[in-house]
Amino acid sequence: MNNKTKLLECKAVSLGYDSRTIIENLNFCVCEGDYLCIVGENGSGKSTLMRTVLGLQPPLSGEISYLGGLKKNEIGYLPQQTPVQKDFPAQVREIVLSGCQGRCGFRPFYNKKEKTLAAESMERMGITHLSKRCYRELSGGQQQRVLLARALCATGKILLLDEPVAGLDPKVTADMYEMINSLNKKDGITVIMISHDLQSALSYATHILHIGKNIMFGSKEEYLSSDLGKTFTLGLGGEQ
């Protein structure tokens, strides 16, 4: 292991619903500056893992530790969008500001610092000019930038991204990947991303967590040289 500070660690974790186990004995850790991509077959439990890490559901067994001063409410999250969410009738600025809710405590309003943070997040995502636009009127790529700006309001340390480029055209997809990579490399924000786009995941990732019938966690190089990695990456672009 390296000398970087650990932010998140899963030890002997089992995940599932109503006592039905999807994943057993999951062990991995995430350190400051890592770019972890979670891959695996459909239905293998990737989104369940995200929800468990966020504290939205408990693990069936095992332990998830938040380290390095990280708190659950300091994790920025970009979920998969549903049609209802895409049609949300709110101003862009309001949605981005809502990412500061975890900082408000019991205050029923946003303070100057939080409003400044929201403005800075919109500027980083290149959406300042959209601040007064209605979210439902934006393109898919613009909506994802809004949600990423919202996630940045919640964290300065770690982002959890669930299929952040799903449904986007190739040009917008490439731009989104570059934006996420810049947040990781230039801003030092740790990234955990679920992706079916294995080719792009391997372009940016430092580590891979493969879940399903077989589980493997390691550096990108370790994954690519493993039997599991070789089998899964055979014919990139196939069904994953």
Secondary structure by P-SEA (a helix, b strand, c coil): cccccccbbbcbbbbbccccccccccccccccccbbbbbbcccccaaaaaaaaaccccccbbbbbbccccccccbbbbcccccccccccccaaaaaaccccccccccccccaaaaaaaaaaaaaaccccccccccccccaaaaaaaaaaaaaaacccbbbbccccccccaaaaaaaaaaaaaaaaccbbbbbbbccaaaaaaacccbbbbbccccccccaaaaaacaaaaaaaccccccc
